Amino acid sequence: MTAKKLPVDPRDAFAPTQYYSIASVCDVLQVSRGLINEALIHGDLKAIKAGTRIRIRGKELNAWLTPYR
């Protein structure tokens, strides 16, 4: 997703099969890195480690955004 704006339905913000970095998630959602890190620490968001990088699947991000509609 290249646009910085969320779509009308936030569940469409991220492609379910793609993986996103924390920085790109912060850019799209316009939130702080601390918010995403806190969600990862508390288990609200699930992520995978790819080498030294953390990647979050779009499906997980969309599910995390759904309660905030």
C-alpha positions in Angstrom: 0.0 0.0 0.0 1.6 3.3 -1.1 -1.1 5.7 0.2 -0.7 7.0 3.7 -4.4 7.2 4.3 -6.5 4.3 5.7 -9.4 3.1 3.5 -13.0 3.6 4.7 -13.0 0.0 6.0 -9.8 -0.4 8.0 -9.8 -4.1 7.4 -8.8 -3.3 3.9 -5.7 -1.4 5.0 -3.3 -4.3 4.6 -3.1 -7.2 2.1 -3.8 -10.4 4.2 -1.0 -12.4 2.5 1.7 -9.7 2.7 4.2 -9.1 5.6 4.9 -5.6 6.8 7.7 -4.0 8.9 6.9 -2.1 12.1 8.0 1.1 10.4 5.7 0.7 7.4 2.8 -0.1 9.8 3.5 3.0 11.8 3.6 5.1 8.6 0.3 3.8 7.2 -1.6 4.0 10.5 0.2 7.2 11.6 0.9 5.8 15.1 4.0 5.6 17.2 6.4 2.7 17.1 5.8 2.2 20.8 2.1 1.5 20.2 2.9 -1.3 17.8 5.7 -2.7 20.1 3.3 -2.7 23.1 0.7 -4.6 21.1 3.4 -7.2 20.1 4.6 -7.5 23.7 1.1 -8.0 25.1 0.2 -10.5 22.4 -2.5 -8.4 20.7 -0.5 -8.6 17.5 1.4 -11.6 16.3 4.6 -11.3 14.3 7.4 -13.4 12.9 11.1 -12.9 13.0 12.8 -12.9 9.6 16.5 -12.8 10.3 16.9 -9.7 12.4 13.7 -8.1 11.3 10.2 -8.3 12.7 7.4 -8.8 10.2 3.7 -8.6 10.8 1.2 -10.3 8.5 -1.5 -8.2 7.0 -4.1 -10.7 8.2 -3.1 -10.1 11.8 -3.0 -6.3 11.3 -6.5 -6.3 9.8 -7.8 -8.4 12.7 -6.2 -6.1 15.2 -7.8 -3.0 13.6 -11.3 -4.5 13.4 -12.4 -3.6 17.0 -11.5 0.0 16.4 -13.9 0.6 13.5 
